Amino acid sequence: MNWMPHVALAFALAHAFNVAAGVAWTLPLFAVVFLGAILPDVDHKKTRIFKFALVAVAALVFAAAYQTISLDNPARAVAAALAAALAAIAVSILKPRHRGITHHPLAALVFGLAAYALTREMGVAANGVIAYASHYLSDRLF
């Protein structure tokens, strides 16, 4: 749950892979390694990544609701805020148990596939899998 050891191990392993494979560090690569190192703990309410995800979901739901509610509705902002609050509550209630599906090897592969889909770079995808999987190792070591 302590993010620093997760990030440090992920960057160490990713760097070793990048040196061996000849992959250059780029901003997307850096972002994928950082996110991969901390994302598995999105299933724990006390982590920063969960709190960030909660705020992001609420903000997106607010924006979507605000855009779809009629402009002449005087309660437009209130209704959008209520929708955002309900979404945040739903995320809190429906989140998976800690060290459940987000700590499964399949999740590392899905993260790597998502990284590839966004960047179309195999090096970024491989680093995503390494960083995400390094989280499991970090949980065992620290």
MDAnalysis code that builds the backbone (N, CA, C; Angstrom):
import MDAnalysis as mda
import numpy as np

u = mda.Universe.empty(426, n_residues=142, atom_resindex=np.repeat(np.arange(142), 3), trajectory=True)
u.add_TopologyAttr("name", ["N", "CA", "C"] * 142)
u.add_TopologyAttr("resid", np.arange(1, 143))
u.add_TopologyAttr("resname", ["MET", "ASN", "TRP", "MET", "PRO", "HIS", "VAL", "ALA", "LEU", "ALA", "PHE", "ALA", "LEU", "ALA", "HIS", "ALA", "PHE", "ASN", "VAL", "ALA", "ALA", "GLY", "VAL", "ALA", "TRP", "THR", "LEU", "PRO", "LEU", "PHE", "ALA", "VAL", "VAL", "PHE", "LEU", "GLY", "ALA", "ILE", "LEU", "PRO", "ASP", "VAL", "ASP", "HIS", "LYS", "LYS", "THR", "ARG", "ILE", "PHE", "LYS", "PHE", "ALA", "LEU", "VAL", "ALA", "VAL", "ALA", "ALA", "LEU", "VAL", "PHE", "ALA", "ALA", "ALA", "TYR", "GLN", "THR", "ILE", "SER", "LEU", "ASP", "ASN", "PRO", "ALA", "ARG", "ALA", "VAL", "ALA", "ALA", "ALA", "LEU", "ALA", "ALA", "ALA", "LEU", "ALA", "ALA", "ILE", "ALA", "VAL", "SER", "ILE", "LEU", "LYS", "PRO", "ARG", "HIS", "ARG", "GLY", "ILE", "THR", "HIS", "HIS", "PRO", "LEU", "ALA", "ALA", "LEU", "VAL", "PHE", "GLY", "LEU", "ALA", "ALA", "TYR", "ALA", "LEU", "THR", "ARG", "GLU", "MET", "GLY", "VAL", "ALA", "ALA", "ASN", "GLY", "VAL", "ILE", "ALA", "TYR", "ALA", "SER", "HIS", "TYR", "LEU", "SER", "ASP", "ARG", "LEU", "PHE"])
u.atoms.positions = np.array([
    [0.823, -1.192, 0.000],
    [0.000, 0.000, 0.000],
    [0.869, 1.259, 0.000],
    [2.126, 1.130, 0.411],
    [3.050, 2.248, 0.359],
    [3.537, 2.382, -1.076],
    [3.220, 3.482, -1.727],
    [3.451, 3.613, -3.161],
    [4.924, 3.736, -3.535],
    [5.751, 4.276, -2.678],
    [7.153, 4.500, -3.068],
    [7.926, 3.214, -3.365],
    [7.854, 2.183, -2.526],
    [8.560, 0.945, -2.887],
    [8.026, 0.319, -4.175],
    [6.729, 0.426, -4.388],
    [6.139, -0.110, -5.625],
    [6.724, 0.599, -6.839],
    [6.782, 1.910, -6.779],
    [7.290, 2.702, -7.904],
    [8.787, 2.459, -8.097],
    [9.537, 2.424, -7.010],
    [10.989, 2.222, -7.114],
    [11.312, 0.877, -7.755],
    [10.648, -0.184, -7.312],
    [10.904, -1.508, -7.882],
    [10.476, -1.558, -9.348],
    [9.334, -0.959, -9.660],
    [8.850, -0.960, -11.049],
    [9.846, -0.268, -11.969],
    [10.366, 0.878, -11.546],
    [11.323, 1.592, -12.386],
    [12.645, 0.845, -12.497],
    [13.069, 0.181, -11.433],
    [14.313, -0.594, -11.499],
    [14.176, -1.754, -12.485],
    [13.081, -2.492, -12.393],
    [12.878, -3.615, -13.306],
    [12.650, -3.140, -14.742],
    [11.885, -2.066, -14.894],
    [11.637, -1.535, -16.238],
    [12.945, -1.031, -16.863],
    [13.768, -0.390, -16.069],
    [15.042, 0.108, -16.598],
    [15.935, -1.055, -17.039],
    [15.989, -2.098, -16.222],
    [16.798, -3.267, -16.596],
    [16.294, -3.859, -17.913],
    [14.986, -3.974, -18.052],
    [14.410, -4.476, -19.306],
    [14.742, -3.542, -20.470],
    [14.595, -2.242, -20.244],
    [14.819, -1.275, -21.317],
    [16.263, -1.276, -21.787],
    [17.196, -1.429, -20.861],
    [18.606, -1.503, -21.246],
    [18.848, -2.762, -22.081],
    [18.311, -3.888, -21.619],
    [18.507, -5.159, -22.329],
    [17.830, -5.158, -23.700],
    [16.655, -4.532, -23.788],
    [15.890, -4.549, -25.041],
    [16.162, -3.343, -25.927],
    [16.922, -2.393, -25.437],
    [17.209, -1.204, -26.227],
    [16.027, -0.263, -26.371],
    [15.188, -0.211, -25.361],
    [14.007, 0.661, -25.386],
    [14.374, 1.991, -24.733],
    [14.106, 3.083, -25.421],
    [14.416, 4.412, -24.891],
    [13.273, 4.904, -24.000],
    [13.636, 5.616, -22.943],
    [12.626, 6.202, -22.057],
    [11.936, 7.359, -22.764],
    [10.601, 7.346, -22.713],
    [9.781, 8.429, -23.262],
    [8.762, 8.803, -22.191],
    [8.085, 9.910, -22.397],
    [7.070, 10.324, -21.425],
    [5.943, 9.290, -21.302],
    [5.408, 8.757, -22.413],
    [4.382, 7.716, -22.260],
    [4.912, 6.479, -21.531],
    [6.143, 6.113, -21.794],
    [6.744, 4.958, -21.118],
    [6.857, 5.224, -19.625],
    [7.330, 6.395, -19.272],
    [7.440, 6.794, -17.873],
    [6.066, 6.733, -17.192],
    [5.043, 7.278, -17.844],
    [3.695, 7.299, -17.279],
    [3.138, 5.890, -17.089],
    [3.371, 5.013, -18.067],
    [2.865, 3.639, -17.971],
    [3.538, 2.882, -16.827],
    [4.842, 3.079, -16.659],
    [5.547, 2.394, -15.566],
    [5.044, 2.908, -14.213],
    [4.905, 4.217, -14.088],
    [4.418, 4.783, -12.825],
    [3.008, 4.292, -12.521],
    [2.122, 4.390, -13.498],
    [0.735, 3.967, -13.286],
    [0.646, 2.461, -13.036],
    [1.412, 1.685, -13.779],
    [1.402, 0.235, -13.584],
    [1.854, -0.164, -12.197],
    [2.765, 0.601, -11.622],
    [3.272, 0.285, -10.289],
    [2.233, 0.512, -9.198],
    [1.357, 1.497, -9.382],
    [0.413, 1.829, -8.311],
    [-1.029, 1.404, -8.590],
    [-1.363, 1.143, -9.838],
    [-2.748, 0.832, -10.206],
    [-3.338, -0.392, -9.505],
    [-2.587, -1.448, -9.226],
    [-3.218, -2.588, -8.559],
    [-3.864, -2.241, -7.212],
    [-3.394, -1.183, -6.562],
    [-3.982, -0.800, -5.273],
    [-5.203, 0.099, -5.408],
    [-5.768, 0.187, -6.607],
    [-6.993, 0.949, -6.786],
    [-8.147, 0.287, -6.030],
    [-7.930, -0.930, -5.563],
    [-8.958, -1.662, -4.819],
    [-8.905, -1.425, -3.307],
    [-8.101, -0.478, -2.861],
    [-7.983, -0.204, -1.428],
    [-8.358, 1.256, -1.168],
    [-9.329, 1.476, -0.278],
    [-9.886, 2.813, -0.059],
    [-8.899, 3.833, 0.498],
    [-7.824, 3.388, 1.118],
    [-6.889, 4.330, 1.731],
    [-5.766, 4.781, 0.794],
    [-5.716, 4.258, -0.420],
    [-4.622, 4.601, -1.328],
    [-4.945, 5.862, -2.123],
    [-3.894, 6.513, -2.567],
    [-4.063, 7.725, -3.376],
    [-4.689, 7.410, -4.727],
    [-4.338, 6.270, -5.293],
    [-4.873, 5.928, -6.607],
    [-6.377, 5.678, -6.534],
    [-6.866, 5.096, -5.427],
    [-8.308, 4.909, -5.268],
    [-8.992, 6.269, -5.126],
    [-8.418, 7.137, -4.311],
    [-9.013, 8.465, -4.109],
    [-9.023, 9.254, -5.418],
    [-7.941, 9.156, -6.181],
    [-7.894, 9.824, -7.479],
    [-8.958, 9.252, -8.406],
    [-9.079, 7.931, -8.447],
    [-10.072, 7.287, -9.312],
    [-11.484, 7.702, -8.910],
    [-11.723, 7.799, -7.617],
    [-13.041, 8.207, -7.124],
    [-13.381, 9.625, -7.589],
    [-12.430, 10.527, -7.461],
    [-12.640, 11.913, -7.899],
    [-12.806, 11.970, -9.413],
    [-12.001, 11.198, -10.138],
    [-12.091, 11.195, -11.603],
    [-13.454, 10.697, -12.065],
    [-13.940, 9.623, -11.466],
    [-15.261, 9.094, -11.833],
    [-16.340, 10.133, -11.530],
    [-16.282, 10.719, -10.345],
    [-17.286, 11.717, -9.976],
    [-17.247, 12.912, -10.935],
    [-16.054, 13.366, -11.291],
    [-15.927, 14.512, -12.206],
    [-16.471, 14.181, -13.595],
    [-16.160, 12.984, -14.082],
    [-16.660, 12.586, -15.405],
    [-18.177, 12.437, -15.415],
    [-18.727, 11.854, -14.351],
    [-20.184, 11.706, -14.269],
    [-20.847, 13.079, -14.154],
    [-20.263, 13.969, -13.352],
    [-20.809, 15.324, -13.245],
    [-20.836, 15.996, -14.614],
    [-19.715, 15.933, -15.329],
    [-19.630, 16.582, -16.640],
    [-20.633, 15.988, -17.624],
    [-20.740, 14.668, -17.635],
    [-21.677, 14.017, -18.556],
    [-23.123, 14.366, -18.205],
    [-23.444, 14.329, -16.922],
    [-24.812, 14.648, -16.502],
    [-25.140, 16.111, -16.790],
    [-24.218, 16.985, -16.509],
    [-24.435, 18.421, -16.727],
    [-24.678, 18.713, -18.209],
    [-23.951, 18.004, -19.076],
    [-24.103, 18.211, -20.514],
    [-25.424, 17.661, -21.048],
    [-25.964, 16.636, -20.415],
    [-27.183, 16.007, -20.937],
    [-28.461, 16.594, -20.366],
    [-28.365, 17.301, -19.258],
    [-29.555, 17.907, -18.651],
    [-29.882, 19.187, -19.405],
    [-31.160, 19.432, -19.611],
    [-31.617, 20.598, -20.369],
    [-31.054, 21.902, -19.807],
    [-30.689, 22.800, -20.708],
    [-30.113, 24.088, -20.312],
    [-31.071, 24.948, -19.505],
    [-32.362, 24.787, -19.744],
    [-33.330, 25.631, -19.041],
    [-33.772, 25.030, -17.697],
    [-33.163, 23.916, -17.302],
    [-33.492, 23.296, -16.017],
    [-32.756, 24.038, -14.904],
    [-33.501, 24.664, -13.958],
    [-32.835, 25.434, -12.906],
    [-32.028, 24.562, -11.935],
    [-32.317, 23.300, -11.869],
    [-31.616, 22.396, -10.943],
    [-30.538, 21.590, -11.666],
    [-30.070, 22.096, -12.792],
    [-29.096, 21.376, -13.622],
    [-27.835, 21.010, -12.847],
    [-27.236, 21.970, -12.178],
    [-26.000, 21.721, -11.434],
    [-26.248, 20.802, -10.244],
    [-27.365, 20.972, -9.584],
    [-27.688, 20.133, -8.423],
    [-27.892, 18.683, -8.859],
    [-28.603, 18.493, -9.954],
    [-28.839, 17.139, -10.461],
    [-27.535, 16.484, -10.896],
    [-26.674, 17.246, -11.544],
    [-25.382, 16.698, -11.971],
    [-24.522, 16.352, -10.757],
    [-24.558, 17.186, -9.722],
    [-23.806, 16.907, -8.497],
    [-24.353, 15.663, -7.795],
    [-25.645, 15.493, -7.798],
    [-26.249, 14.299, -7.204],
    [-25.828, 13.047, -7.972],
    [-25.822, 13.129, -9.283],
    [-25.377, 11.990, -10.098],
    [-23.921, 11.658, -9.796],
    [-23.079, 12.679, -9.652],
    [-21.662, 12.468, -9.337],
    [-21.500, 11.826, -7.968],
    [-22.267, 12.290, -7.000],
    [-22.194, 11.716, -5.649],
    [-22.635, 10.257, -5.656],
    [-23.696, 9.954, -6.378],
    [-24.166, 8.566, -6.472],
    [-23.138, 7.676, -7.158],
    [-22.472, 8.199, -8.162],
    [-21.426, 7.428, -8.844],
    [-20.266, 7.143, -7.894],
    [-19.872, 8.135, -7.110],
    [-18.783, 7.940, -6.148],
    [-19.162, 6.907, -5.096],
    [-20.397, 6.956, -4.638],
    [-20.867, 5.966, -3.664],
    [-20.868, 4.577, -4.290],
    [-21.324, 4.476, -5.520],
    [-21.353, 3.180, -6.209],
    [-19.950, 2.611, -6.365],
    [-18.992, 3.453, -6.729],
    [-17.610, 2.984, -6.870],
    [-17.090, 2.479, -5.529],
    [-17.380, 3.200, -4.466],
    [-16.920, 2.788, -3.135],
    [-17.526, 1.449, -2.713],
    [-18.780, 1.255, -3.024],
    [-19.469, 0.023, -2.628],
    [-19.073, -1.157, -3.513],
    [-18.926, -0.924, -4.805],
    [-18.713, -2.014, -5.761],
    [-17.245, -2.334, -6.038],
    [-16.324, -1.616, -5.417],
    [-14.912, -1.893, -5.668],
    [-14.589, -3.327, -5.278],
    [-13.660, -3.952, -5.991],
    [-13.306, -5.338, -5.645],
    [-12.562, -5.398, -4.309],
    [-12.523, -6.587, -3.732],
    [-11.802, -6.743, -2.465],
    [-10.314, -6.506, -2.708],
    [-9.630, -6.081, -1.656],
    [-8.198, -5.790, -1.773],
    [-7.424, -7.054, -2.113],
    [-6.501, -6.907, -3.023],
    [-5.680, -8.000, -3.557],
    [-6.531, -9.083, -4.216],
    [-7.592, -8.636, -4.829],
    [-8.458, -9.528, -5.596],
    [-8.065, -9.486, -7.061],
    [-9.022, -9.162, -7.911],
    [-8.810, -9.197, -9.355],
    [-7.729, -8.213, -9.809],
    [-7.569, -7.098, -9.114],
    [-6.549, -6.130, -9.540],
    [-5.135, -6.629, -9.261],
    [-5.011, -7.672, -8.455],
    [-3.702, -8.262, -8.161],
    [-3.530, -9.616, -8.860],
    [-4.256, -9.838, -9.910],
    [-4.198, -11.091, -10.659],
    [-3.273, -10.899, -11.867],
    [-2.513, -11.928, -12.249],
    [-1.640, -11.800, -13.426],
    [-2.380, -11.383, -14.702],
    [-3.633, -11.787, -14.818],
    [-4.418, -11.392, -15.986],
    [-4.573, -9.870, -16.045],
    [-4.674, -9.224, -14.887],
    [-4.783, -7.759, -14.847],
    [-3.526, -7.112, -15.420],
    [-2.363, -7.697, -15.174],
    [-1.111, -7.171, -15.733],
    [-1.137, -7.254, -17.255],
    [-1.645, -8.361, -17.775],
    [-1.744, -8.502, -19.240],
    [-2.742, -7.513, -19.827],
    [-3.861, -7.323, -19.156],
    [-4.863, -6.356, -19.622],
    [-4.269, -4.949, -19.615],
    [-3.512, -4.620, -18.561],
    [-2.869, -3.310, -18.498],
    [-1.872, -3.151, -19.648],
    [-1.092, -4.177, -19.922],
    [-0.153, -4.126, -21.034],
    [-0.865, -3.956, -22.371],
    [-1.976, -4.657, -22.554],
    [-2.759, -4.509, -23.790],
    [-3.329, -3.103, -23.913],
    [-3.783, -2.533, -22.799],
    [-4.307, -1.161, -22.820],
    [-3.191, -0.180, -23.169],
    [-2.006, -0.394, -22.603],
    [-0.866, 0.473, -22.916],
    [-0.520, 0.373, -24.401],
    [-0.574, -0.831, -24.950],
    [-0.301, -1.008, -26.374],
    [-1.378, -0.331, -27.233],
    [-2.633, -0.495, -26.826],
    [-3.728, 0.104, -27.588],
    [-3.617, 1.629, -27.630],
    [-3.129, 2.214, -26.562],
    [-3.002, 3.670, -26.497],
    [-1.763, 4.194, -27.226],
    [-0.680, 3.423, -27.220],
    [0.581, 3.922, -27.777],
    [1.030, 3.229, -29.052],
    [0.533, 2.027, -29.292],
    [0.964, 1.200, -30.429],
    [2.464, 0.924, -30.387],
    [3.018, 0.816, -29.187],
    [4.437, 0.522, -29.006],
    [4.588, -0.707, -28.118],
    [5.250, -1.737, -28.649],
    [5.446, -2.967, -27.884],
    [6.313, -2.737, -26.646],
    [7.295, -1.838, -26.747],
    [8.138, -1.541, -25.591],
    [7.342, -0.963, -24.436],
    [6.411, -0.098, -24.739],
    [5.554, 0.488, -23.700],
    [4.654, -0.594, -23.113],
    [4.107, -1.452, -23.969],
    [3.250, -2.538, -23.488],
    [4.021, -3.482, -22.572],
    [5.227, -3.859, -22.965],
    [6.048, -4.754, -22.147],
    [6.384, -4.108, -20.810],
    [6.712, -2.825, -20.835],
    [6.996, -2.114, -19.593],
    [5.754, -2.032, -18.709],
    [4.595, -1.909, -19.320],
    [3.354, -1.896, -18.553],
    [3.138, -3.199, -17.810],
    [3.360, -4.309, -18.497],
    [3.218, -5.625, -17.855],
    [4.256, -5.780, -16.744],
    [5.486, -5.382, -17.011],
    [6.557, -5.495, -16.008],
    [6.230, -4.657, -14.780],
    [5.819, -3.408, -14.993],
    [5.517, -2.520, -13.865],
    [4.334, -3.031, -13.054],
    [3.285, -3.446, -13.747],
    [2.098, -3.942, -13.054],
    [2.438, -5.207, -12.266],
    [3.155, -6.123, -12.898],
    [3.527, -7.376, -12.234],
    [4.514, -7.131, -11.101],
    [5.343, -6.095, -11.224],
    [6.297, -5.796, -10.153],
    [5.581, -5.425, -8.860],
    [4.367, -4.974, -8.978],
    [3.585, -4.628, -7.794],
    [3.402, -5.858, -6.902],
    [3.150, -7.005, -7.518],
    [2.980, -8.247, -6.742],
    [4.253, -8.573, -5.975],
    [5.389, -8.468, -6.657],
    [6.666, -8.738, -6.029],
    [6.935, -7.758, -4.887],
    [6.626, -6.503, -5.116],
    [6.805, -5.482, -4.087],
    [5.921, -5.761, -2.872],
    [4.703, -6.241, -3.111],
    [3.834, -6.606, -1.981],
    [4.462, -7.705, -1.119],
    [5.183, -8.601, -1.761],
    [5.819, -9.713, -1.028],
    [7.077, -9.263, -0.302],
    [7.788, -8.293, -0.875],
    [9.081, -7.874, -0.317],
    [8.947, -6.799, 0.762],
    [7.990, -5.891, 0.610],
    [7.933, -4.747, 1.513],
    [6.716, -4.771, 2.388],
])
